Amino acid sequence: MTKEIELKILEVDPKEVRRNLNRIGAKLIGKYNFKRLVFNVLNTKGRHLWLRLRTDGKDTTLTLKDNKGKDLLSTDELEVSVSDFKIAAKILSAAFKNILYEENKREEYTLGKAHITIDFLPFLKPYVEIEAESPDKVLSIFKKLKIKGKPFGNAPASEVYKLYGMNYKEIASRNYDKLKKLLYD
């Protein structure tokens, strides 16, 4: 598995982040409206293993994520491109019954080999993710960005919701009609 080296910074001001990304020379590579399905494989104290099927309407990926904490090196992942989001969703739903459907918006930037995103999820203030080849590089970019926000480490979005007293599964279950339409139409 590949190590996902990432830092989330919560409660950011997107305008400030964009200005600072521009100031340090980051390049906007895209704005996305994602649809994704999350298939929980294992969720025990200290470990969360899940599959994520995600599409922006053009590109679709299937990712296995294995998270064991919040530090920058706590998540391993494997990712593969998938040609058809709907067919992949139907195949996976035959094996998994604990399925969550989510939609979110994202702006993605690059700075050298690093990826920096501004994420917009339902009921949360925007947050930034900085992903790079080493913890030192992630922290260096964070310092250069000089953005106000709360560093949160590398934890899944469900942990961000939990931090704010929200139940991630309840929020995702509000999309049941969209999930049903995707899987059964």
Backbone torsions as a table, in degrees:
resi	resn	phi	psi	omega
1	MET	NA	153.8	177.7
2	THR	-92.1	141.5	177.6
3	LYS	-80.3	126.5	173.9
4	GLU	-93.1	111.6	-177.9
5	ILE	-104.4	106.5	-166.9
6	GLU	-148.7	150.3	175.1
7	LEU	-130.7	129.6	172.3
8	LYS	-95.9	140.1	173.0
9	ILE	-122.9	113.2	-173.4
10	LEU	-87.1	159.3	173.2
11	GLU	57.1	53.3	-179.6
12	VAL	-96.5	161.4	172.7
13	ASP	-98.0	109.3	-176.6
14	PRO	-54.7	-37.1	179.4
15	LYS	-63.4	-43.7	177.7
16	GLU	-62.7	-43.2	-179.7
17	VAL	-62.3	-46.4	179.6
18	ARG	-60.0	-45.0	178.1
19	ARG	-58.4	-46.3	-177.2
20	ASN	-71.2	-34.2	174.4
21	LEU	-62.3	-43.2	177.5
22	ASN	-62.0	-43.7	-178.6
23	ARG	-60.2	-37.9	-178.0
24	ILE	-91.1	2.4	174.5
25	GLY	89.9	16.2	177.1
26	ALA	-70.6	149.4	-178.7
27	LYS	-112.3	130.0	174.9
28	LEU	-70.5	125.2	177.5
29	ILE	-109.3	-12.9	176.7
30	GLY	173.4	156.9	172.0
31	LYS	-120.9	130.5	-170.7
32	TYR	-128.8	147.8	167.6
33	ASN	-113.8	102.4	-175.7
34	PHE	-90.4	144.2	165.0
35	LYS	-116.5	136.4	178.8
36	ARG	-149.3	150.0	174.1
37	LEU	-112.9	137.8	177.5
38	VAL	-117.1	125.7	179.2
39	PHE	-113.0	108.0	-179.0
40	ASN	-75.1	127.2	179.6
41	VAL	-100.0	-47.1	-176.5
42	LEU	-151.3	131.8	177.0
43	ASN	-142.4	93.7	178.8
44	THR	-120.9	171.6	178.9
45	LYS	-59.3	118.8	177.2
46	GLY	90.3	-5.7	179.7
47	ARG	-148.0	134.1	177.0
48	HIS	-133.8	119.0	-179.6
49	LEU	-119.5	126.7	-178.4
50	TRP	-151.8	159.9	172.1
51	LEU	-104.3	140.6	176.1
52	ARG	-126.0	121.9	172.8
53	LEU	-104.3	119.0	-172.3
54	ARG	-134.3	140.7	176.1
55	THR	-139.8	150.0	171.0
56	ASP	-108.1	11.6	-178.0
57	GLY	95.1	-17.0	179.4
58	LYS	-117.4	-56.5	179.8
59	ASP	-108.0	139.5	179.7
60	THR	-128.0	136.5	177.8
61	THR	-131.1	152.2	171.3
62	LEU	-117.8	124.5	-175.0
63	THR	-127.8	132.9	170.3
64	LEU	-97.8	123.9	180.0
65	LYS	-119.1	136.4	179.6
66	ASP	-128.4	102.8	-176.0
67	ASN	-107.1	131.6	-178.4
68	LYS	-124.0	23.3	179.2
69	GLY	157.3	-159.0	-177.3
70	LYS	-117.3	-4.7	-177.9
71	ASP	-72.0	167.6	-172.4
72	LEU	-61.8	-21.6	-177.4
73	LEU	-108.6	19.6	-170.1
74	SER	-86.6	-3.5	-176.9
75	THR	-122.6	130.5	171.8
76	ASP	-107.5	150.7	179.5
77	GLU	-149.9	152.7	170.3
78	LEU	-127.2	136.5	-177.2
79	GLU	-137.8	142.2	178.5
80	VAL	-140.0	147.0	175.2
81	SER	-76.0	146.3	-179.6
82	VAL	-127.5	139.6	-175.1
83	SER	-83.2	-24.8	-175.6
84	ASP	-140.7	109.6	-177.7
85	PHE	-58.3	-48.9	-174.6
86	LYS	-65.5	-42.7	179.1
87	ILE	-66.9	-43.4	177.9
88	ALA	-60.7	-39.5	178.5
89	ALA	-61.9	-43.0	180.0
90	LYS	-66.5	-40.6	178.2
91	ILE	-62.3	-49.9	-178.0
92	LEU	-65.3	-34.5	-178.7
93	SER	-68.9	-18.4	175.9
94	ALA	-70.2	-26.5	-178.1
95	ALA	-101.0	-24.2	-175.6
96	PHE	-120.5	132.7	178.1
97	LYS	-104.3	-20.1	179.7
98	ASN	-91.9	84.9	-173.2
99	ILE	-118.6	134.0	175.9
100	LEU	-119.7	138.9	177.9
101	TYR	-109.9	132.2	-178.8
102	GLU	-133.8	155.4	169.5
103	GLU	-131.8	140.9	175.4
104	ASN	-153.2	164.4	176.7
105	LYS	-111.2	149.2	-178.7
106	ARG	-147.9	141.0	167.7
107	GLU	-110.9	132.0	-177.6
108	GLU	-120.4	134.4	-179.4
109	TYR	-126.8	155.9	171.5
110	THR	-121.3	149.9	173.6
111	LEU	-141.4	99.5	-170.7
112	GLY	63.9	-127.2	178.5
113	LYS	-89.4	-5.7	-177.1
114	ALA	-82.5	150.7	175.1
115	HIS	-117.2	133.3	179.4
116	ILE	-127.7	128.7	-179.3
117	THR	-124.8	151.5	167.7
118	ILE	-111.4	118.4	-176.1
119	ASP	-107.8	139.7	179.5
120	PHE	-123.6	105.7	179.8
121	LEU	-113.3	151.7	-179.5
122	PRO	-56.4	134.4	173.7
123	PHE	70.5	3.9	177.8
124	LEU	-115.2	150.3	169.6
125	LYS	-70.6	151.7	-179.6
126	PRO	-55.9	149.8	174.0
127	TYR	-137.6	160.1	-179.5
128	VAL	-107.0	144.6	168.5
129	GLU	-121.4	131.8	174.8
130	ILE	-115.4	120.5	179.1
131	GLU	-122.5	128.9	-178.7
132	ALA	-148.1	180.0	-173.2
133	GLU	-77.5	-10.8	179.0
134	SER	-153.4	155.6	175.7
135	PRO	-58.6	-37.7	178.9
136	ASP	-61.0	-41.5	179.8
137	LYS	-66.7	-42.0	177.8
138	VAL	-58.8	-48.3	-178.2
139	LEU	-67.6	-34.6	177.0
140	SER	-62.8	-44.6	178.7
141	ILE	-65.1	-41.9	178.0
142	PHE	-57.1	-44.5	179.6
143	LYS	-65.7	-41.4	179.4
144	LYS	-64.5	-36.0	-178.1
145	LEU	-65.9	-31.4	178.7
146	LYS	49.9	48.8	178.9
147	ILE	-101.3	148.9	174.7
148	LYS	-83.0	139.6	179.0
149	GLY	164.2	179.9	-178.2
150	LYS	-109.2	109.0	175.1
151	PRO	-60.6	134.4	-174.4
152	PHE	-126.2	-1.0	-178.5
153	GLY	81.7	-159.4	-177.6
154	ASN	-114.4	87.6	179.7
155	ALA	-130.4	154.6	179.9
156	PRO	-65.8	160.8	179.8
157	ALA	-56.6	-32.3	179.0
158	SER	-58.5	-33.8	178.2
159	GLU	-72.6	-30.4	176.3
160	VAL	-67.0	-46.1	177.0
161	TYR	-58.2	-44.8	-179.8
162	LYS	-59.0	-40.5	178.7
163	LEU	-55.5	-36.1	-178.3
164	TYR	-95.6	14.9	175.6
165	GLY	75.4	20.8	-179.8
166	MET	-107.8	148.0	178.0
167	ASN	-94.8	110.4	-177.4
168	TYR	-56.0	-43.3	-178.3
169	LYS	-65.1	-38.2	177.8
170	GLU	-65.0	-40.8	179.4
171	ILE	-65.0	-46.9	179.9
172	ALA	-65.7	-31.5	-178.7
173	SER	-67.9	-15.8	175.6
174	ARG	-65.7	-14.9	179.3
175	ASN	-96.8	18.0	-175.5
176	TYR	-56.2	-41.0	-179.1
177	ASP	-63.3	-38.4	177.4
178	LYS	-67.4	-39.7	177.7
179	LEU	-63.3	-46.6	180.0
180	LYS	-59.2	-44.6	179.5
181	LYS	-62.9	-42.5	-179.9
182	LEU	-62.1	-44.3	-174.1
183	LEU	-82.9	-27.2	-170.6
184	TYR	-119.0	-2.2	176.7
185	ASP	-92.8	NA	NA
